[in-house]
Amino acid sequence: MTHMLLIEDSHGDVVEGHTVCSDSCHRSLAVELNVPYKGWFGCVELEFDDYCQSCGDLLHGVDGPHH
């Protein structure tokens, strides 16, 4: 299942969301983007296929490719 790295503004509102394939990619992307790692946020179900924003692996969505 997919993990998510959520980036919040100073008010705590989510301003960006990045899909990643694992907790290690979640941690790596947080370091790369210079944002805090706020803990494991996995088991996210995607509607459509996407790619890991850290390593590029294919993340399979429930409905497959987006057309």
ROROVO-840523 format. One record per residue (C-alpha): x, y, z; residue number from 1; residue in three letters. Coordinates in Angstrom, 2 decimals. Example, Ala and Ser with C-alpha at 12.3 -4.5 7.8 and 13.67 -1.06 7.14 Angstrom:
<sites>
((12.30,-4.50,7.80),1,"ALA")
((13.67,-1.06,7.14),2,"SER")
</sites>
This chain:
<sites>
((0.00,0.00,0.00),1,"MET")
((1.04,3.54,-0.67),2,"THR")
((2.48,5.95,1.89),3,"HIS")
((1.96,9.73,1.88),4,"MET")
((4.26,12.59,2.81),5,"LEU")
((2.03,15.54,3.67),6,"LEU")
((3.52,19.02,3.88),7,"ILE")
((1.73,21.56,6.05),8,"GLU")
((1.92,25.34,6.21),9,"ASP")
((2.46,27.31,9.40),10,"SER")
((-1.27,27.01,10.22),11,"HIS")
((-1.23,23.20,9.99),12,"GLY")
((-3.10,23.11,6.68),13,"ASP")
((-1.90,20.55,4.13),14,"VAL")
((-0.40,22.36,1.13),15,"VAL")
((1.30,19.43,-0.64),16,"GLU")
((0.92,15.67,-0.77),17,"GLY")
((3.52,13.26,-2.17),18,"HIS")
((2.90,9.57,-2.84),19,"THR")
((5.73,7.20,-1.94),20,"VAL")
((6.09,3.43,-1.98),21,"CYS")
((7.53,2.81,1.48),22,"SER")
((8.44,4.32,4.80),23,"ASP")
((12.09,4.50,3.75),24,"SER")
((11.15,6.51,0.64),25,"CYS")
((8.90,8.64,2.87),26,"HIS")
((11.88,9.42,5.12),27,"ARG")
((14.23,10.02,2.16),28,"SER")
((11.82,12.40,0.43),29,"LEU")
((11.30,14.36,3.66),30,"ALA")
((15.08,14.85,3.90),31,"VAL")
((15.32,15.76,0.20),32,"GLU")
((12.52,18.36,0.53),33,"LEU")
((13.88,19.58,3.88),34,"ASN")
((10.58,19.01,5.69),35,"VAL")
((9.98,17.16,8.96),36,"PRO")
((9.20,13.45,8.90),37,"TYR")
((6.09,13.23,11.07),38,"LYS")
((5.82,9.47,11.33),39,"GLY")
((4.46,6.57,9.37),40,"TRP")
((1.45,7.36,7.18),41,"PHE")
((0.91,4.21,5.14),42,"GLY")
((-1.90,1.96,3.92),43,"CYS")
((-3.23,4.70,1.64),44,"VAL")
((-5.34,3.29,-1.18),45,"GLU")
((-4.91,5.01,-4.55),46,"LEU")
((-7.71,5.25,-7.07),47,"GLU")
((-5.34,5.30,-10.06),48,"PHE")
((-1.76,4.20,-10.71),49,"ASP")
((0.94,6.68,-9.69),50,"ASP")
((4.70,6.68,-9.23),51,"TYR")
((6.76,6.93,-6.06),52,"CYS")
((7.93,10.52,-5.75),53,"GLN")
((11.21,9.28,-4.27),54,"SER")
((12.39,6.22,-6.23),55,"CYS")
((10.01,6.18,-9.22),56,"GLY")
((8.50,2.71,-8.62),57,"ASP")
((4.99,2.15,-9.96),58,"LEU")
((2.24,2.34,-7.32),59,"LEU")
((-0.81,0.35,-8.39),60,"HIS")
((-4.19,2.02,-7.96),61,"GLY")
((-7.50,0.24,-7.55),62,"VAL")
((-8.73,1.29,-11.03),63,"ASP")
((-5.36,1.00,-12.78),64,"GLY")
((-4.03,3.66,-15.16),65,"PRO")
((-5.74,7.05,-15.30),66,"HIS")
((-7.20,7.64,-18.78),67,"HIS")
</sites>
